[in-house]
Amino acid sequence: MPVNVYLLALSVFALTTSEFMIAGMMPSLAHALDVPIASVGYLISFYAAGMVVGGPVLMLCLLNVPRKRALLALLAVYTLGQSIAAAAMAYEIMVIGRILSGVAASGCFGLALALCAQMVPANKIARSAAIVISGLMFATVLGVPAATALEQLFGWRFVFWLVAALTAASGVVLALSLPNSQVEARTSVSAELASLRNASLWAAYATSALIIGATFAAFSYFAPILMNISGYHASTVPLLLMLYGASTVVGNFIVGRLADRHTMRVLFWGQVILTGALVAFAVFGQMHVVALGALILIGLTGVSLNPAMVTRVIRSANARPLVNTVHASVINIGLFAGSALGGLGMSLDLGMRAPLWVGAGLAVVGVASVVPVMLRSSADASRVKVTGALQSENV
């Protein structure tokens, strides 16, 4: 695997750490910016909104810019946004920095996946995507906890500046190591948007949103569920969440190995396992061993199905940055929709297990979304076998 694929993973690690590290420093930010805790939570939402809305628009503006140059420009914009947030003395300035960072991050994800797809053979796209996406997994396991620890030692501004420096450093290294790229073919906004008018592509997008929605409907409320339903002590919860994060890393690489040759089977069976784990957690979550097993299985599937999702999207349309950027936006929509629906279930007094049932419901719909494709693929394979047999008899 080209070393540049790992360097792209490093940039994704920095971007994702920045997106979620707010959660570990809410009290400090609320005090420094003189705002309620809830307002600090919105900083994650502003970042995500920048990814969902601004990312695709920005990619349309960069259509005819070589991919390397576009990626380096976006990393520079991201570093600027992160620096604005690090220096912010008022909440409004912090919001500007977060939105700017989110817009740039979405384009970076799309370009990173497009670049890794063109650097490897077609039969290794899922493996290369798994490595790039592992930056996201490692950010959850290592980046966010490390950011929280450093914030307690040196303050939140130090962490923001550190992530800005890490992003800038990855940009410098990529500028030196990535081969110069040319625009593959001049295109227009209308032509690029036409590539999105593809039913198979939007079916793939829908499955991705359902998988991420199902996962985050549960994951967003793991801490209270593990304490109040499973009976784990509060001091144990961070270790359990780290175990979940480690499971996503392992699952990501397993899926990356399998997804090139068995994309739809991986998506189907991965969601079946995800559904079973969520249902088991909801029904038997009061048992420590069941809760622990379900936690690991959700980590091994769920978010870890990303390489298979990316491979399906690319095969449904193309590996252009806009297709991948819209995919990142759809995934973020699924993330926040799942989290919101899980919270809605709890707010309607449906109990602490409600997020798990919401996740299971979304996962069932996700399984149903790939069944027609599985059946169509089986029918096509059967027709090929019959045609081959008939041709052999005629010969």
VMD Tcl script that draws the C-alpha trace (Angstrom):
set ca {
  {0.00 0.00 0.00}
  {1.47 3.40 -0.97}
  {2.81 5.37 2.00}
  {0.68 8.34 0.89}
  {-2.44 6.40 1.86}
  {-1.18 6.36 5.46}
  {-0.35 10.05 5.28}
  {-3.92 10.77 4.16}
  {-5.08 8.77 7.20}
  {-3.00 11.09 9.39}
  {-4.83 14.14 8.04}
  {-8.21 12.43 8.63}
  {-7.06 11.68 12.21}
  {-6.42 15.38 12.83}
  {-9.72 16.47 11.28}
  {-11.83 13.97 13.24}
  {-10.06 14.67 16.53}
  {-10.95 18.32 16.08}
  {-14.61 17.52 15.31}
  {-15.29 15.54 18.50}
  {-12.74 16.85 21.02}
  {-15.23 19.56 22.08}
  {-17.11 16.88 24.03}
  {-14.20 16.42 26.43}
  {-13.63 20.10 27.20}
  {-17.15 21.50 27.55}
  {-16.79 22.93 31.09}
  {-13.57 24.79 30.21}
  {-15.00 26.22 26.99}
  {-18.25 27.25 28.70}
  {-16.26 29.12 31.37}
  {-13.81 30.71 28.92}
  {-16.48 31.87 26.46}
  {-19.07 32.68 29.17}
  {-21.84 30.56 27.61}
  {-23.99 27.64 28.86}
  {-22.83 24.04 28.37}
  {-25.59 23.55 25.77}
  {-24.11 26.32 23.63}
  {-20.74 24.57 23.70}
  {-22.44 21.41 22.48}
  {-23.71 23.35 19.48}
  {-20.09 23.85 18.39}
  {-20.09 20.20 17.28}
  {-23.35 20.82 15.41}
  {-21.93 23.92 13.67}
  {-18.93 21.88 12.55}
  {-21.23 19.13 11.21}
  {-23.46 21.70 9.49}
  {-20.40 23.05 7.69}
  {-19.60 19.52 6.52}
  {-23.15 18.73 5.38}
  {-23.92 21.96 3.52}
  {-20.63 23.68 2.77}
  {-18.53 20.67 1.75}
  {-20.40 19.75 -1.47}
  {-20.72 23.41 -2.48}
  {-16.98 23.92 -2.01}
  {-16.19 20.81 -4.05}
  {-18.24 22.19 -6.95}
  {-16.04 25.29 -6.84}
  {-12.91 23.08 -7.03}
  {-14.10 20.83 -9.87}
  {-11.36 21.76 -12.31}
  {-8.55 22.12 -9.79}
  {-6.00 19.26 -9.61}
  {-6.79 17.03 -6.63}
  {-3.46 17.49 -4.87}
  {-3.67 21.27 -5.12}
  {-7.31 21.23 -3.97}
  {-6.50 19.04 -0.95}
  {-3.60 21.25 0.11}
  {-5.76 24.36 -0.25}
  {-8.48 22.82 1.92}
  {-5.98 21.74 4.57}
  {-4.75 25.35 4.64}
  {-8.34 26.61 5.05}
  {-8.88 24.04 7.80}
  {-5.75 25.16 9.61}
  {-7.00 28.76 9.38}
  {-10.40 27.81 10.81}
  {-8.77 25.84 13.64}
  {-6.46 28.78 14.38}
  {-9.41 31.20 14.52}
  {-11.10 28.87 17.03}
  {-7.88 28.58 19.07}
  {-7.54 32.36 19.32}
  {-11.26 33.05 19.86}
  {-12.08 35.41 22.73}
  {-15.84 35.32 22.05}
  {-18.33 32.56 21.31}
  {-19.28 34.06 17.92}
  {-15.65 33.93 16.75}
  {-15.43 30.30 17.84}
  {-18.56 29.53 15.78}
  {-16.96 31.08 12.68}
  {-13.83 28.98 13.18}
  {-15.86 25.77 13.63}
  {-18.01 26.34 10.54}
  {-14.95 27.14 8.43}
  {-13.23 24.00 9.71}
  {-16.29 21.86 8.98}
  {-16.62 23.12 5.41}
  {-12.97 22.37 4.70}
  {-13.08 18.98 6.48}
  {-15.88 17.62 4.28}
  {-13.95 18.45 1.12}
  {-10.79 16.93 2.61}
  {-12.58 13.64 3.26}
  {-13.88 13.50 -0.30}
  {-10.50 14.34 -1.83}
  {-8.60 11.93 0.44}
  {-10.82 9.02 -0.64}
  {-10.66 10.06 -4.29}
  {-6.85 10.29 -4.17}
  {-6.42 6.92 -2.48}
  {-8.77 5.32 -5.05}
  {-6.60 6.54 -7.92}
  {-3.34 5.46 -6.23}
  {-4.24 1.76 -5.94}
  {-5.58 -0.96 -8.27}
  {-9.36 -1.39 -8.48}
  {-9.22 -4.56 -6.37}
  {-7.61 -2.68 -3.46}
  {-9.91 0.34 -3.23}
  {-11.70 -0.94 -0.10}
  {-8.40 -1.75 1.65}
  {-6.98 1.70 0.91}
  {-10.25 3.33 2.00}
  {-10.10 1.32 5.24}
  {-6.65 2.73 5.97}
  {-7.74 6.32 5.28}
  {-10.90 5.87 7.36}
  {-8.84 4.32 10.17}
  {-7.76 7.89 10.89}
  {-11.35 8.47 12.02}
  {-11.30 5.32 14.19}
  {-7.98 6.17 15.84}
  {-9.22 9.70 16.50}
  {-12.08 8.19 18.53}
  {-9.83 5.75 20.40}
  {-6.74 7.92 20.90}
  {-7.22 11.45 19.60}
  {-10.25 12.56 21.63}
  {-9.09 10.99 24.95}
  {-5.61 12.48 24.43}
  {-7.14 15.89 23.66}
  {-9.18 15.69 26.87}
  {-6.10 14.79 28.93}
  {-3.98 17.55 27.36}
  {-6.75 20.07 27.91}
  {-6.72 19.28 31.62}
  {-2.96 19.76 31.74}
  {-2.37 22.73 29.43}
  {-5.76 24.25 28.66}
  {-8.12 24.09 25.69}
  {-6.27 26.66 23.57}
  {-3.15 24.50 23.63}
  {-5.14 21.57 22.22}
  {-6.70 23.68 19.45}
  {-3.29 25.03 18.45}
  {-1.83 21.51 18.57}
  {-4.47 20.15 16.18}
  {-3.92 23.16 13.89}
  {-0.17 22.40 13.90}
  {-0.81 18.71 13.20}
  {-3.06 19.59 10.26}
  {-0.50 22.03 8.87}
  {2.27 19.45 9.27}
  {0.27 16.79 7.43}
  {-0.32 19.31 4.65}
  {3.42 20.01 4.33}
  {4.25 16.29 4.25}
  {1.55 15.60 1.63}
  {2.78 18.55 -0.45}
  {6.22 16.93 -0.56}
  {5.12 13.30 -1.01}
  {1.96 13.30 -3.14}
  {2.65 13.15 -6.89}
  {1.45 16.15 -8.86}
  {-1.99 15.47 -10.29}
  {-3.68 16.85 -13.34}
  {-7.36 17.53 -13.88}
  {-8.60 14.27 -15.40}
  {-11.06 15.99 -17.68}
  {-12.58 19.45 -17.72}
  {-16.13 19.34 -16.43}
  {-18.94 21.66 -15.51}
  {-21.13 21.98 -12.46}
  {-24.14 20.67 -14.41}
  {-22.16 17.65 -15.64}
  {-20.92 16.88 -12.15}
  {-24.38 17.22 -10.66}
  {-25.63 14.89 -13.38}
  {-23.47 12.13 -11.89}
  {-25.59 12.41 -8.76}
  {-28.77 11.67 -10.72}
  {-28.24 7.97 -10.17}
  {-30.77 5.77 -8.35}
  {-28.15 3.17 -7.42}
  {-25.94 5.87 -5.91}
  {-28.72 7.27 -3.73}
  {-29.67 3.75 -2.66}
  {-26.06 3.34 -1.52}
  {-26.19 6.73 0.24}
  {-29.42 5.69 2.01}
  {-27.87 2.46 3.30}
  {-24.86 4.39 4.62}
  {-27.08 6.88 6.44}
  {-29.12 4.06 8.00}
  {-26.01 2.19 9.20}
  {-24.49 5.28 10.81}
  {-27.88 6.38 12.17}
  {-28.45 2.97 13.78}
  {-24.98 3.02 15.33}
  {-25.10 6.55 16.73}
  {-28.67 6.22 18.00}
  {-27.15 3.78 20.49}
  {-23.56 5.03 20.80}
  {-24.60 8.57 21.74}
  {-26.18 7.20 24.93}
  {-23.80 4.33 25.75}
  {-22.57 6.00 28.97}
  {-25.97 6.35 30.71}
  {-27.15 2.97 29.35}
  {-24.06 1.17 30.65}
  {-24.44 2.78 34.08}
  {-28.22 2.69 34.54}
  {-29.19 -0.48 32.64}
  {-26.06 -2.65 32.76}
  {-25.02 -1.50 36.23}
  {-21.39 -0.66 35.38}
  {-19.65 1.80 37.68}
  {-18.98 5.26 36.22}
  {-15.22 4.71 36.50}
  {-15.50 1.67 34.21}
  {-17.38 3.43 31.41}
  {-14.31 5.16 29.83}
  {-12.58 1.77 29.60}
  {-15.65 0.25 27.97}
  {-15.80 3.11 25.46}
  {-12.12 2.60 24.67}
  {-12.87 -1.10 24.10}
  {-15.65 -0.07 21.74}
  {-13.24 2.23 19.92}
  {-10.66 -0.56 19.64}
  {-13.37 -2.83 18.19}
  {-14.11 -0.24 15.48}
  {-10.43 -0.20 14.50}
  {-10.32 -4.01 14.23}
  {-13.65 -4.16 12.41}
  {-12.56 -1.45 9.98}
  {-9.53 -3.46 8.84}
  {-11.50 -6.73 8.64}
  {-14.15 -5.07 6.48}
  {-11.44 -3.43 4.37}
  {-9.99 -6.88 3.63}
  {-13.35 -8.36 2.63}
  {-15.21 -5.50 1.00}
  {-13.39 -5.42 -2.35}
  {-14.64 -8.89 -3.32}
  {-17.78 -9.19 -1.19}
  {-19.14 -5.66 -0.87}
  {-22.88 -6.41 -0.65}
  {-22.47 -9.54 1.47}
  {-20.38 -7.57 3.96}
  {-23.03 -4.84 4.12}
  {-25.85 -7.37 4.51}
  {-24.32 -9.62 7.16}
  {-22.68 -6.70 8.95}
  {-26.08 -5.07 9.42}
  {-27.66 -8.38 10.46}
  {-25.03 -8.71 13.21}
  {-25.50 -5.04 14.16}
  {-29.28 -5.58 14.46}
  {-28.81 -8.69 16.59}
  {-26.35 -6.93 18.89}
  {-28.66 -3.94 19.40}
  {-31.68 -6.16 20.12}
  {-29.66 -8.30 22.56}
  {-28.40 -5.15 24.28}
  {-31.96 -3.80 24.57}
  {-33.45 -7.07 25.92}
  {-30.60 -8.42 28.05}
  {-28.55 -5.28 28.70}
  {-28.85 -5.72 32.45}
  {-26.42 -8.65 32.17}
  {-22.78 -7.51 32.18}
  {-21.57 -10.19 29.75}
  {-24.33 -9.48 27.22}
  {-23.76 -5.72 27.39}
  {-20.03 -6.22 26.89}
  {-20.51 -8.62 23.97}
  {-23.06 -6.32 22.31}
  {-20.71 -3.35 22.73}
  {-17.91 -5.23 20.95}
  {-20.20 -6.46 18.13}
  {-21.57 -2.96 17.53}
  {-17.97 -1.76 17.27}
  {-16.97 -4.55 14.87}
  {-19.91 -3.69 12.59}
  {-21.62 -0.28 12.59}
  {-19.11 2.45 11.75}
  {-16.62 -0.25 10.73}
  {-18.70 -0.96 7.61}
  {-17.39 2.33 6.15}
  {-14.95 0.70 3.66}
  {-17.80 -1.37 2.20}
  {-20.01 1.72 2.05}
  {-17.32 3.70 0.24}
  {-16.67 0.85 -2.22}
  {-20.36 0.52 -3.04}
  {-20.70 4.28 -3.59}
  {-17.67 4.39 -5.91}
  {-18.93 1.41 -7.91}
  {-22.40 2.94 -8.14}
  {-21.08 6.18 -9.63}
  {-17.39 7.10 -9.69}
  {-14.50 8.03 -7.44}
  {-14.84 11.77 -8.03}
  {-14.45 14.00 -4.97}
  {-18.01 15.36 -5.21}
  {-19.52 11.87 -4.94}
  {-17.41 11.13 -1.86}
  {-18.05 14.56 -0.34}
  {-21.82 14.16 -0.67}
  {-21.38 10.70 0.89}
  {-19.63 12.32 3.88}
  {-22.53 14.78 4.16}
  {-25.09 11.97 4.06}
  {-23.18 10.08 6.75}
  {-23.20 13.16 8.99}
  {-26.95 13.54 8.43}
  {-27.38 9.91 9.48}
  {-25.17 10.47 12.52}
  {-27.15 13.38 13.89}
  {-30.55 11.98 12.86}
  {-29.79 8.74 14.70}
  {-28.57 10.57 17.78}
  {-31.63 12.87 17.74}
  {-34.09 9.98 17.33}
  {-32.43 8.08 20.17}
  {-32.75 11.13 22.40}
  {-36.35 11.65 21.29}
  {-37.22 8.13 22.42}
  {-35.85 8.89 25.87}
  {-37.57 12.30 26.06}
  {-40.90 10.61 25.31}
  {-40.43 8.55 28.50}
  {-39.89 5.32 26.58}
  {-37.05 4.41 28.91}
  {-33.27 4.22 28.84}
  {-33.41 1.31 26.37}
  {-35.22 3.42 23.75}
  {-32.02 4.45 21.87}
  {-31.12 0.77 21.47}
  {-34.53 -0.04 20.01}
  {-34.32 3.00 17.72}
  {-30.92 1.79 16.53}
  {-32.26 -1.71 15.97}
  {-35.17 -0.34 13.94}
  {-32.88 1.71 11.72}
  {-30.60 -1.31 11.28}
  {-33.56 -3.47 10.17}
  {-34.43 -0.86 7.53}
  {-30.76 -0.86 6.52}
  {-30.82 -4.64 6.03}
  {-33.98 -4.32 3.95}
  {-32.30 -1.65 1.80}
  {-29.62 -4.07 0.55}
  {-31.85 -7.13 0.07}
  {-33.08 -6.07 -3.42}
  {-29.49 -5.57 -4.56}
  {-28.50 -8.97 -3.14}
  {-31.41 -10.67 -4.91}
  {-30.64 -8.89 -8.18}
  {-26.98 -9.90 -7.96}
  {-27.95 -13.54 -7.30}
  {-30.35 -13.51 -10.25}
  {-27.66 -12.03 -12.53}
  {-25.16 -14.67 -11.38}
  {-27.68 -17.44 -12.08}
  {-28.34 -16.07 -15.58}
  {-24.60 -15.99 -16.29}
  {-24.25 -19.63 -15.19}
  {-27.22 -20.73 -17.33}
  {-25.91 -18.82 -20.35}
  {-22.48 -20.34 -19.89}
  {-23.94 -23.84 -19.64}
  {-26.03 -23.37 -22.77}
  {-23.05 -22.06 -24.71}
  {-21.00 -25.10 -23.60}
  {-23.75 -27.46 -24.81}
  {-23.96 -25.71 -28.18}
  {-20.23 -26.05 -28.62}
}
mol new
graphics top color blue
foreach p $ca { graphics top sphere $p radius 0.5 }
foreach p [lrange $ca 0 end-1] q [lrange $ca 1 end] { graphics top cylinder $p $q radius 0.2 }
display resetview
